[in-house]
Amino acid sequence: MLKLELRPQASPIWSVASPLLALAITVVLGSLLFIALGKDPVRGLQMFFWEPVKSNYALGELMVKATPLLLIALGLAVCFRSNVWNIGAEGQFVLGAICAGGVALMADKESSRWIVLGILLAGIAGGMAWAGITAFLRDRFNANEILVSLMLVYVAVQLLVWLVFGPWKDPGGYNFPQSKTFDAVTQVPRLMKGSRVSIGLLIALAGAAALWIFLFRTRAGFAQQVGGLAPAAARYAGFSSRKALWVALLVSGGAAGLAGALEVAGPVGQLTPYIPVGYGFAAIIVAFVGRLHPVGMVFSAILMSMFYIGGELAQSRMGLPKSITGLFQGLLLFALLACDTLMVYRVRWGKAADAGRKAVA
């Protein structure tokens, strides 16, 4: 009989190995799923793990998907390390896209290229303002930030829908619910010709480096984590748990808003009802698969973007439903949660477990 025995302390080895084991389990379960659907499992896995990396163009598209996921995950990592549960990054992403789109729509032929900076700042401000609502309600009325941030996602989506069906609808767009296409001057600069990869990738990587320095090399980062995890200890040390709440949510909202701005002023080029594609929710998985560490989140963002691209390819080439992307994301998350048990528990056979308990006694 298998039994779980509590470890004296969390295993650092399984902290690294758990995501790898979770990925392997996801691959196995995914193969069984393809078989159950009557599809070739090898071809199915090829769509998710080979097609997104087989050419320079494919790698570029992979980076396009990974950029918003990484940016949002970096902000969420600040929240989660501070024990602030921001589940509404999707809404902050949408508000950032709306505010950035509003500035982009003001551009004309005489606008300078510097308007791109205004677009990005507007996106950051929009995301911070939307997250600030959650921070205010939690700070002032002790409202649950999980529920508040999540409900605000639907408010943000409805605001976007109202704008593209109403005041911002393109009069020359054949009655489609979308804004007019943004002028070329508002386009976020791209890194190379023939690719959709923009400077957003460099911003995201710089953000990962900045977060590492903030969390592990500054007093403010230490205070941020202590203020969220142990408010009493933080007060004793002179740290403010209230400040930790506001900093966590504003940083997270700003990062999500920046991702939204880069999306609409980059690959999309206009506002449509399809801006919310689930990046804010997928970034939660990215953050935890990456162990809330900047370096780990870089790799987990790439993995999650492979799931996005693989799901789109499986839908178009194999006739699988669109939900296959979310299914793979969910499999990875649940596998990770299960494998994380091995960090705090060791698996023993019945006799070995009994001998271990006697030795401890």
C-alpha positions as CSV (number, residue, x, y, z in Angstrom):
1,M,0.0,0.0,0.0
2,L,1.3,3.5,-0.9
3,K,1.2,6.1,1.8
4,L,2.2,9.7,2.0
5,E,4.6,10.7,4.7
6,L,5.1,14.3,5.6
7,R,8.6,15.6,4.9
8,P,10.5,17.5,7.6
9,Q,10.9,20.3,5.2
10,A,9.8,21.1,1.6
11,S,12.0,19.3,-1.0
12,P,14.0,21.7,-3.2
13,I,14.5,18.9,-5.8
14,W,10.8,18.4,-6.3
15,S,10.3,22.1,-6.4
16,V,12.1,21.9,-9.8
17,A,11.1,18.4,-10.8
18,S,7.4,18.8,-10.1
19,P,6.6,21.1,-13.2
20,L,8.6,18.7,-15.4
21,L,6.7,15.7,-14.1
22,A,3.4,17.6,-14.6
23,L,4.4,18.3,-18.2
24,A,5.1,14.6,-18.8
25,I,1.8,13.7,-17.3
26,T,0.0,16.3,-19.5
27,V,1.7,14.7,-22.6
28,V,0.5,11.2,-21.6
29,L,-3.0,12.4,-20.8
30,G,-3.1,14.4,-24.0
31,S,-2.1,11.3,-26.0
32,L,-4.9,9.3,-24.4
33,L,-7.3,12.1,-25.3
34,F,-6.3,12.1,-28.9
35,I,-6.8,8.4,-29.1
36,A,-10.2,8.6,-27.4
37,L,-11.2,11.2,-30.1
38,G,-10.0,8.9,-32.9
39,K,-7.0,11.1,-33.8
40,D,-3.4,10.2,-34.3
41,P,-1.7,11.0,-31.0
42,V,1.7,11.5,-32.6
43,R,0.3,14.1,-35.0
44,G,-1.7,15.7,-32.2
45,L,1.4,16.1,-30.1
46,Q,3.3,17.4,-33.1
47,M,0.8,20.2,-33.4
48,F,1.5,21.3,-29.8
49,F,5.3,20.7,-29.4
50,W,6.9,20.7,-32.9
51,E,4.9,23.0,-35.2
52,P,5.3,26.1,-33.0
53,V,9.1,25.8,-33.1
54,K,9.9,24.3,-36.5
55,S,10.8,27.5,-38.4
56,N,11.8,31.1,-37.8
57,Y,8.3,32.3,-38.6
58,A,6.8,29.8,-36.1
59,L,9.3,30.9,-33.4
60,G,8.3,34.5,-34.1
61,E,4.6,33.7,-33.6
62,L,5.5,31.8,-30.4
63,M,7.2,35.0,-29.1
64,V,4.1,37.0,-30.0
65,K,2.0,34.8,-27.8
66,A,4.5,34.5,-25.0
67,T,5.0,38.3,-24.6
68,P,1.6,39.1,-23.0
69,L,1.6,35.9,-21.0
70,L,4.9,36.7,-19.5
71,L,4.1,40.3,-18.8
72,I,0.9,39.4,-17.0
73,A,2.5,36.5,-15.1
74,L,5.2,38.8,-13.8
75,G,2.7,41.2,-12.3
76,L,0.7,38.3,-10.9
77,A,3.8,36.9,-9.3
78,V,4.1,40.1,-7.2
79,C,0.6,39.6,-6.1
80,F,0.8,36.0,-5.2
81,R,4.1,36.3,-3.4
82,S,2.4,39.1,-1.4
83,N,-0.6,36.8,-0.6
84,V,-2.9,39.0,-2.7
85,W,-5.0,36.9,-5.0
86,N,-5.6,38.9,-8.1
87,I,-7.7,36.6,-10.4
88,G,-8.9,39.5,-12.6
89,A,-5.8,40.2,-14.7
90,E,-8.0,39.5,-17.8
91,G,-10.1,42.5,-17.0
92,Q,-7.0,44.7,-16.4
93,F,-5.7,43.5,-19.8
94,V,-8.9,44.5,-21.5
95,L,-8.9,48.0,-19.8
96,G,-5.4,48.5,-20.8
97,A,-6.3,47.7,-24.4
98,I,-9.3,50.1,-24.2
99,C,-7.3,53.0,-22.9
100,A,-4.4,52.3,-25.3
101,G,-6.9,52.1,-28.2
102,G,-8.5,55.4,-27.2
103,V,-5.2,57.1,-27.5
104,A,-4.4,55.3,-30.8
105,L,-7.8,56.5,-32.3
106,M,-6.7,60.1,-31.7
107,A,-3.7,59.7,-34.0
108,D,-3.7,61.3,-37.4
109,K,-1.3,61.9,-40.3
110,E,0.5,64.6,-38.3
111,S,1.1,62.5,-35.2
112,S,4.6,61.7,-34.1
113,R,6.0,58.3,-33.5
114,W,6.2,59.3,-29.9
115,I,2.5,58.6,-29.7
116,V,3.4,54.9,-29.2
117,L,4.8,55.9,-25.8
118,G,1.5,57.6,-24.9
119,I,-0.4,54.5,-26.0
120,L,1.7,52.2,-23.8
121,L,1.4,54.6,-20.8
122,A,-2.3,54.8,-21.3
123,G,-2.5,51.0,-21.2
124,I,-0.5,50.9,-18.0
125,A,-2.7,53.6,-16.4
126,G,-5.9,51.7,-17.5
127,G,-4.8,48.4,-16.0
128,M,-3.6,50.1,-12.7
129,A,-6.9,52.0,-12.4
130,W,-8.9,48.8,-12.9
131,A,-6.8,46.9,-10.3
132,G,-7.0,50.0,-8.0
133,I,-10.8,49.4,-7.7
134,T,-10.0,46.0,-6.2
135,A,-7.3,47.4,-4.0
136,F,-9.6,50.2,-2.7
137,L,-12.5,47.8,-1.9
138,R,-10.1,45.3,-0.2
139,D,-8.4,48.1,1.8
140,R,-11.5,50.1,2.7
141,F,-14.2,47.4,3.2
142,N,-12.1,44.2,3.4
143,A,-13.8,42.9,0.3
144,N,-12.6,39.6,-1.1
145,E,-10.1,40.5,-3.8
146,I,-10.7,37.2,-5.6
147,L,-14.4,37.9,-6.2
148,V,-14.0,41.6,-6.8
149,S,-11.2,41.2,-9.4
150,L,-13.0,38.3,-11.1
151,M,-16.3,40.1,-11.4
152,L,-14.6,43.2,-12.8
153,V,-13.4,41.1,-15.7
154,Y,-17.0,40.8,-17.0
155,V,-17.5,44.6,-16.5
156,A,-14.4,45.3,-18.6
157,V,-15.5,43.0,-21.4
158,Q,-19.0,44.5,-21.5
159,L,-17.4,48.0,-21.6
160,L,-15.3,46.9,-24.6
161,V,-18.3,45.4,-26.3
162,W,-20.3,48.6,-25.8
163,L,-17.5,50.7,-27.3
164,V,-17.0,48.7,-30.4
165,F,-20.7,48.3,-31.0
166,G,-21.3,52.0,-30.2
167,P,-19.3,55.1,-30.1
168,W,-16.0,53.7,-31.4
169,K,-17.5,51.5,-34.1
170,D,-15.9,52.0,-37.5
171,P,-18.4,53.8,-39.8
172,G,-16.6,52.3,-42.8
173,G,-16.3,48.8,-41.3
174,Y,-19.4,47.3,-43.1
175,N,-21.3,47.2,-39.7
176,F,-18.7,44.9,-38.1
177,P,-18.3,45.5,-34.3
178,Q,-14.8,46.9,-34.4
179,S,-13.0,50.2,-34.3
180,K,-11.2,51.6,-37.3
181,T,-7.8,50.2,-38.0
182,F,-5.1,52.2,-36.1
183,D,-2.8,54.5,-38.2
184,A,0.6,53.1,-39.0
185,V,2.2,55.7,-36.7
186,T,0.7,54.0,-33.7
187,Q,2.2,50.6,-34.5
188,V,4.5,49.3,-31.8
189,P,8.0,49.0,-33.4
190,R,8.9,45.5,-34.6
191,L,12.2,43.8,-33.9
192,M,12.7,42.4,-37.4
193,K,11.3,42.7,-40.8
194,G,8.8,40.0,-41.8
195,S,8.0,39.1,-38.2
196,R,5.2,40.2,-35.9
197,V,7.6,40.2,-32.9
198,S,7.6,43.7,-31.4
199,I,9.7,45.5,-28.8
200,G,7.1,44.1,-26.3
201,L,9.3,41.0,-26.1
202,L,12.3,43.1,-24.9
203,I,10.0,44.9,-22.5
204,A,8.8,41.6,-21.1
205,L,12.4,40.2,-20.7
206,A,13.5,43.5,-19.1
207,G,10.5,43.2,-16.7
208,A,11.6,39.7,-15.7
209,A,15.1,41.0,-14.9
210,A,13.7,43.9,-13.0
211,L,11.3,41.7,-11.0
212,W,14.2,39.4,-10.0
213,I,16.2,42.3,-8.7
214,F,13.2,43.7,-6.9
215,L,12.2,40.5,-5.2
216,F,15.6,39.1,-4.3
217,R,18.0,42.0,-4.1
218,T,16.1,44.9,-2.5
219,R,14.7,45.7,0.9
220,A,11.4,46.9,-0.7
221,G,10.9,43.5,-2.4
222,F,11.5,41.7,0.9
223,A,9.1,44.1,2.7
224,Q,6.6,43.4,-0.1
225,Q,6.6,39.7,0.5
226,V,6.6,39.9,4.3
227,G,3.8,42.5,4.3
228,G,1.5,40.1,2.4
229,L,2.4,36.8,4.0
230,A,2.8,37.9,7.7
231,P,1.1,41.2,8.4
232,A,1.8,41.0,12.2
233,A,5.5,40.3,11.6
234,A,5.6,43.1,9.0
235,R,4.1,45.6,11.5
236,Y,6.7,44.5,14.0
237,A,9.5,45.1,11.5
238,G,8.0,48.4,10.4
239,F,6.6,47.2,7.1
240,S,3.1,48.1,5.9
241,S,0.8,45.3,4.9
242,R,-1.5,48.0,3.4
243,K,1.2,49.3,1.2
244,A,2.0,45.7,0.1
245,L,-1.6,45.3,-1.0
246,W,-1.6,48.5,-3.1
247,V,1.8,47.9,-4.6
248,A,0.9,44.3,-5.5
249,L,-2.3,45.2,-7.2
250,L,-1.1,48.3,-9.0
251,V,2.0,46.6,-10.3
252,S,-0.1,43.6,-11.4
253,G,-2.7,45.8,-13.1
254,G,-0.1,47.9,-14.8
255,A,1.7,44.9,-16.2
256,A,-1.6,43.5,-17.5
257,G,-2.6,46.8,-18.9
258,L,0.8,47.1,-20.7
259,A,0.2,43.7,-22.2
260,G,-3.2,44.8,-23.5
261,A,-1.7,48.0,-25.0
262,L,1.0,46.0,-26.8
263,E,-1.6,43.6,-28.1
264,V,-3.9,46.2,-29.7
265,A,-1.1,48.5,-30.9
266,G,0.8,45.5,-32.2
267,P,-0.5,42.3,-33.7
268,V,-4.2,43.2,-33.6
269,G,-4.1,46.9,-34.7
270,Q,-7.7,47.8,-33.7
271,L,-10.2,47.1,-31.0
272,T,-12.6,44.2,-31.5
273,P,-14.8,42.1,-29.1
274,Y,-12.2,39.3,-29.4
275,I,-9.4,41.1,-27.6
276,P,-10.0,39.1,-24.4
277,V,-8.7,35.7,-25.4
278,G,-7.9,34.4,-21.9
279,Y,-4.3,35.6,-21.5
280,G,-5.2,36.9,-18.0
281,F,-6.4,33.5,-16.8
282,A,-3.7,31.5,-18.6
283,A,-1.0,33.7,-17.0
284,I,-2.1,32.4,-13.6
285,I,-0.9,28.9,-14.8
286,V,2.2,30.5,-16.2
287,A,3.0,32.1,-12.9
288,F,2.6,28.9,-10.8
289,V,4.3,26.5,-13.4
290,G,7.2,29.0,-13.3
291,R,7.2,28.8,-9.5
292,L,6.6,32.6,-9.2
293,H,10.2,33.0,-10.2
294,P,11.1,35.4,-13.1
295,V,13.3,32.9,-14.9
296,G,10.8,30.0,-14.5
297,M,8.0,32.2,-15.8
298,V,10.0,32.9,-19.0
299,F,10.0,29.2,-19.9
300,S,6.4,28.5,-18.7
301,A,5.2,31.4,-20.8
302,I,6.8,29.8,-23.9
303,L,5.2,26.5,-23.0
304,M,1.8,28.1,-22.6
305,S,2.1,29.9,-25.9
306,M,2.9,26.5,-27.5
307,F,-0.5,25.3,-26.2
308,Y,-2.2,28.3,-27.7
309,I,-0.6,27.8,-31.1
310,G,-1.0,24.1,-30.9
311,G,-4.7,24.4,-30.1
312,E,-5.2,26.6,-33.1
313,L,-3.4,24.2,-35.4
314,A,-5.2,21.2,-34.0
315,Q,-8.5,23.0,-34.7
316,S,-7.7,23.9,-38.3
317,R,-5.8,20.8,-39.4
318,M,-7.3,18.0,-37.3
319,G,-10.8,19.2,-36.8
320,L,-10.6,19.3,-33.1
321,P,-12.7,21.8,-31.1
322,K,-11.4,25.2,-30.0
323,S,-11.6,24.1,-26.4
324,I,-8.6,21.8,-26.9
325,T,-6.3,24.7,-25.9
326,G,-8.1,25.3,-22.6
327,L,-8.1,21.5,-22.0
328,F,-4.4,21.2,-22.3
329,Q,-4.0,24.2,-20.0
330,G,-6.3,22.7,-17.4
331,L,-4.5,19.3,-17.6
332,L,-1.2,21.0,-16.9
333,L,-2.5,22.9,-14.0
334,F,-4.2,19.9,-12.3
335,A,-1.1,17.8,-13.0
336,L,1.0,20.4,-11.4
337,L,-1.2,20.6,-8.3
338,A,-1.0,16.9,-7.9
339,C,2.8,16.7,-8.4
340,D,3.3,19.5,-5.9
341,T,2.2,17.1,-3.2
342,L,5.6,15.5,-3.6
343,M,7.2,18.7,-2.4
344,V,5.9,18.3,1.1
345,Y,5.1,14.6,1.2
346,R,7.2,11.6,0.2
347,V,5.6,8.4,-1.2
348,R,6.4,5.2,0.7
349,W,5.2,1.6,0.6
350,G,3.2,0.5,3.6
351,K,6.1,-1.3,5.4
352,A,8.6,1.4,4.7
353,A,6.2,4.0,6.0
354,D,5.6,2.0,9.2
355,A,9.4,1.6,9.7
356,G,9.8,5.4,9.1
357,R,7.2,6.3,11.7
358,K,8.8,3.9,14.3
359,A,12.2,5.5,13.6
360,V,10.8,9.0,14.1
361,A,9.1,7.8,17.4
